[in-house]
Amino acid sequence: MPLLEETEDPHTRRLDLTEVIKMAREQSPSYQQALTQLENRTWQYQNYKSNYLPQLTLHATLPDYTKSINPIVQPNGSIEFRKQHISTSYTELALSQNIGLTGGVISINSNLKRIDDFLLPSHLNGHSYSSTPAVITLNQPLFRHNSLKWDRKTEPLRFEEAKRNFWEEMERIAIRTSDLYFTQLQSQISFDIAQKNVANNDTLFKIAQTRFYNAKISVNELLQLELSLLNSRQSLEQAKLDIETSTIRLKSYLGITDDRPIRLATPDAIPQFEVDETFALKQAHENRSRMLGLKREEIEAERGLDWAEKDTGLNANLFLQYGLVQQSTDLTESYQDPSEQQRVSIGLSVPIMDWGRTKSRVGTARANLKYVKGNLEQQRASFDQDVYLQVKRFKMLREQMKLAQQANGLAERRFLGAKDRYLNGKIGFLDLNQASTERDSARRSYVSSLRNFWDSYYNIRLQTLYDFETNQPLIMPLPF
């Protein structure tokens, strides 16, 4: 339909569907929210990976000063209150490493302690040192649930889900943007139609007035044309309100804050490609975050059963420690000829009578695993069905759009012919009015078919995370 360029604001921003979707994917609040969620998940993944890397920590107390009267254990074992005026300093360097395979922790520590006793006479050395040049410690739970082992299975999947969720969100943004785009476009076309109808009806009414004065038409036909003119003006006012409303909504979603008008192009150029149902389903299984989520949920259910079985039965903990220690009133001597320090401990925890608690926890976990597996199978079947139906819908809507395009062209040519015949007096007003109504209806139907097609186009990209135009997945490197 021709545009009324003479009434258009010179500052109008002209956009097509591709440009608007690109803007939404780069600057809209929805994009910023999706990006923030991805960044948050990325930092969580980095935190998970740090659990398997060595941790070096410095602990220090410089100093711990005390001047008080405290209960002190005497050499004979009795306790008496004595004055204390001391300062204790402590520093330790600890290197620890989680053992992902077993769930234990191994660490190497080195520390130095100093005590200053201010109550000793000045001629005596009032300070002493205790050093531990090195001590190796292994703390290993036995028979317990190993959370580090299960994290290795679930956290990479969770992070990959987050990445694919981000790219799926980009397609959801495209779907939402397309919906707002066509709402604006339909309002724009309705406004164009209303303007054109006002102009046409005004022209026809003036011609009819001349014919009426020449007694060529009846007063009834003249009144019909005048009523049509009034109705078209009323429709124009409604169209102005609709286009203003849709423009505000589109700008708000895109994050546009200026007051420049927007003029949208009709996306007539339809991408030409074929979509095979089997291939689309294969891509959906390989690319969609939901398939990773189904796998992760099953692993988490298995993890719950492992925890119920291992943390409610026999538990034991192995503690091994070997190191070197020394003490002296001189700092240098406190590191000379150190003595060995050894410690071995095995702790046991055996439930004897728990009134069925262990059995009920394990039974609940097994029932939950069974339920999860059954539910996941049903979700996989629904997922496959959704992909298959989306492909079928896409093909059907593409054919409908082609038919609507042909009907739009035919309706426009029919109206132009009817208008010429009416002006030549060969047909009446009712025939002309019918041709005008059919033209407007065909135009709106064509745009509606375009809207459905592009919605299906971006939905099939979302369902498969695959670009069938370029024949490549939509999974790309992270945007930061």
C-alpha positions, 0 to 999 in steps of 0.5 A: 500500500502506498505511503502518505509521505507528505504527512510523515515526520522528517525525523521518523526512524525507519526500521525493518524487522531484522534491525529491530530484533538486533536492537533488542538483542543488544540494548533491551532490558531483557537482554541485560537481564539475560546477560546478568543471569549468565554472568552470575552463573559463570561466577558460580561455575568458577567458584565450583572449579576453585573447590578442586584447586589448592587453597593457600591461606594465612592465619595470624593473631598479632597480638592477643594481649591479656592482663587479668586474673585467671584460673591456672592449672598448677603442677599438682593438678589443682586450679588457682587464680593467678595474675596473668600479663601476657601477649600471644602472637600466632601466624600460620600458613596453610596449603589445602587441597580437596581430593575430588575422587575420595572426598577427603582433604589433604593439607600442609601447614606451617606455624609459629607461636610466640608468648611474652610474659611481662611478669617475669623479672627483667633479667630473665628472657620473658618470651618463648617460641614454638614452631611447626615448620611443617605438618601434613594432615589427611582428613578422609571420611570413609563410606560417606557421601562424596559431594565433590564427586557428584558436583563433577557430574552436575555443575558442568551440566548446570553451567552448560545449561546456563549458556544455552539458556542465554542463547535460547533467551536471545530467541525468546527476545526475538519472538517477543520483539517480533510480536511487538513489531507486528502489533506496531505494523498492524497499527501502522497499516490500519492507520494508512488504510484509515487515511486512504479511506478518508481521502477516497471517501472524501473524493467520492462524496464530493463527486456524489454531491455533483451527481446529486445536483445533476440528478444522477444519483439518489439522496439515499446513495449520497447519504450512504457516502456521507456516512462512509466518510464520517465512519472513516474519519472515526476509524482514523482517530482510533488508528492514531491512538492504536499506533501511539500505544503500540509505538510506546510499547515497542520503544519501551521494550527496546530501551528507546527513550527519544520521542522520534516516530517509528516507521516499520517496513513490511517483512515481505522477504521470506527465507527459503529453506526446508526443515526436515523433522528428523534433522530438527529433532536431532538438533534439538536433542544436541543443542537445547538446554532442556535436554541437559536439564533432564540429564542433570535432574536424573543425576541429582535424583541418583545423588539423593539416593547415594546420600540417603544410603551412605550418610544414614548408615555406617560412617567412619572418619580417618585422620592422619597427621605427621609433622615437625615441632620445636620450641625455644626461647630463641627464634632461630633455635626454635627451627633447629633439630625439630621433633616428630609429631604424629597423630592417627585417629579413626572415628566410627558412627554406627546406627543401632536403633533408629526406629526405621529412620534409615530405611525410610530415608533410603526408601523415599530416595529410591521412590523419588528416583523412580518417579523422576525417571518416569517423569523425565521420560514423559518430558522427553516424549513431550519435548519431541512432540513439541519439536515435531509439531513446531516444524509442521506448523512452520511449513503450514504457515509458510504456505498460508502466507504465500496464499495470503500474499496472492489474495492481497494483490488480487484484492488491491487490483479488484478495488482499483478496477471497481473504483474506475467502474464506479467513477464511470457510472458502471457500478453502484456504491455498494459494489465499490464499498464491498471491493474496498472492504475486501481490499482492507481485509486482505491487507490485514490478513496478509500482515497477520499471516506474516506475523504468524510466519515470523513467530513460527520462524523464531519459535523453530529456532528456539526449539532447536537452537539451530539456524536453518538458513545458514545451517549452523547451531545458534550456540556461540562463544560467551559475549564477555 
